[in-house]
Amino acid sequence: MAEDDDEVVVLGGVYSLFSMRARLALSVKGIPYQNREEDLSHKSPLLLQANPIHKKVPVLIHNGKPVCESLIIVEYVDEAWRDRTPPLMPSHPYDRAQARFWADVADKKLFPAGGKLWTTKGRELEANRKEFIRVLKLFEAELGEKPYFGGQSLGFLDVALAVYCTWFQVFEVYGNFRIKDHCPKVAAWGNRCMDMDTVSKALPHPNDLYQFVSALRNTWFA
Ligand code: GS8
């Protein structure tokens, strides 16, 4: 069981969606941590040592022991700080399997579809917008009438997905559509998440992220 004076470090990138998950899980559970930004073009010896297989962020280092892969980190935080509320993983094995399944769908389908909304233009963008909306509608159906994917309170899948909320502005502006027009339940869920201090404070502000992406696009599409 984790103790109050534990050393908790996150190696991450400020705009890295996967790193946001690690910070968000810790924030939601109220666990103090040290954030160390990695320059991914000059990875630190600590990152290379902590994640020698993938050499990627995020890495959570708990009392010197590294945990890699964002979804594994979220589950680890939930288990290591089991006494802290809210519990993130559902209590029933089937619900846990479903939550993990949808988090995997997010990584395999939503992440690439979201990325293509701000990195493409013209006809290609039109096709990418359709695909993004198609995938987001899968989550709209999965959410149904629940306030959170975890049910009545924020859970594992909410943490896995809430990191997208700060990206919604980028998706909407460059994808040229409104999420609420296609997926009103997901849009309302996003507002509900961003209204929580533990969520919004753990994520970069949507405007800062938008500025960052705009600057990137200016260099690519110059
Ligand atoms: C993905 C991490 C990742 O792609 C997870 O943690 O869930 N499946 C992993 N991290 C990126 C930054 S976010 O876009 C990264 O570290 N890239 C550096 C590199 O590829 O060299």
Boltz pocket constraint, residues with backbone or C-beta under 6 A from the ligand:
constraints:
  - pocket:
      binder: B
      contacts: [[A, 13], [A, 16], [A, 17], [A, 18], [A, 19], [A, 40], [A, 54], [A, 55], [A, 56], [A, 57], [A, 58], [A, 68], [A, 69], [A, 70], [A, 71]]
      max_distance: 6.0
